[in-house]
């Protein structure tokens, strides 16, 4: 890939504690394998490493890391992005405490296309309608019509 695109234009996204999602199950080798991979990524001048926190509850799952970004920050030396249900406050905390350089808000941004402005004025957040995600071509999506990503209204407040 680096022969086509400079390394500093390449980002890598990993989800080390993905469990019981898409057939993936954490084993005793999972986290050591990801630790090795993340350590090796330091040898490249990547744009960033994007780590996802667990999609599913891994409480009680042997060998799972519950706080992925905090676990891998000491290992990875480059730009680190994190995501998974962060709020304005928890995202700022991750950056302030040095665990991440950037926070991706994903779902929060879908429901709040004016997210930056809402953060700036500390406005309430709109709820995302998960039933409209990827609606085209999904069974029953014909009932949704055009509803989805582009129809969340901006915040109008005091």
N, C-alpha and C positions, 0 to 999 in steps of 0.2 A: 504494500500500500504506500509506503513512504517514497517509493520511486515515482508514483503518480501524483502524490500530494505531500507537501512538506509535513514533517512530523508535528510541527506546531499548529497545524490546521486539523489535526486528528484528535478526537476525544474518545474515551473508552467508558462504557457504562457497565457496571457490574452489580449484581444483587447476591451477595454471598450468603445471606440467610433466607433465600427463597426456599420455601418448604411446602410441599403438598399443593403445588401450583404448576400446571403444565407437566405433571408427572415427575417433578423434581422432589427428591427427598434428601434431607441433610444427613450425612454420615460423619463418622469420626474423622474422615479425611477431608471433608469439605472446607472447613475454615483454614487448616494448614495449607491446602492447595491454593486458596485465594490469597493467603498471606504471601506465599511464594510468587504468585502472579503479580500482586501489587508491588512487591519488592522489585521484581524484574522490570515493571513499568517505569521505575525511576531511571532506568538506563536510556529512556527515550525522552525527547523534548516535546511531550504531548501538550496539546492545548489544555486539557483537563482530564481528570478522572471523576466520573459521576457515580457515586455510590447510592444505591437505594436502600432505605431501611426496609425491614421485612414487610411484605404485603399481607401476610397472615400472622396470626398470633403464634409466636414461637416460645411462649412461656412454657416451661416444662419439656421443651424439645431438647434432648441431649445433643450437645455439640453445637447448638445454634448460638449466634451472637445476637443479643437483643438490641444493642446500640452499635450498629455497624460503623457509622461514621466515626464515633469516638474510639472504637477499636482500631480502625485502620489509619487514622490520622497520624499516629506516631510512625507508621511504616511508610506512608506516601509523602514525598517531599514536594510535589508539584501542586498545581491548582486543584483544589478538591471541591466538588459540587455534591450536595446532598439533597434528598427529597423524601417526602412521605408525610403528609398531613401536618406540615409546619404551619404555625400561625405567624403573624407579624412578630410577636414577642419571642416565640421559641426559635424562629429563624434568626432573628437578631442575636439571640443568646448563643446560638451555634457559631455565628461569625465572631461575636465579641470574645467568646471563650477560646477561639482559635481552632475549633474542630473543623470548620469549613470556611472556604473563601467565598462561596456562592451558595444560595439556596434556590432550588427550583420548586415552584409552587403548583404547577400542573393543574390539579382539580380546582384549586382555589382560583386560579387564573381563568379557567373555563367559565366558571360561574360569575366571575367578576372581571370583565374585560378592562375595567378601569381600576384594576387592583392597586397600581402604584398610587393613584390619587386617593383611593380609599385608605391605604396605609398612611399616606401623608396627613390626612385629616382625621384619622382614627374612626372611620365610618364603619357601620356594621357590614358584615359580609353576606352576600346572597348565597343561598344553598344551591348546589349543583344537582341537576336532575340526571342521575345515572342511567335512567331508562332511555335517554336520548343520545347517549354516547354510541358512536358507530352505528347509528340507526339504519342507514341505507343498506339494504340487502339482508337485514336481519328479519327473521320471521316475526310478523306482527308490526313491522316498521311502517307499513302502509297506513296505519292508524295515526302515526305521528306527523305525517306530512312533512312540512319544512322545519318543524320544531327541532331545536338542537343548539349547536355551538354558537350560532350567530345571533340569537335572539334574547340574550340576557341584557336587561336594560341597565344603563349607567345609574349610579347612585344620585338621587336628587334629595337633598336634605337641607337642613337649616344652614 
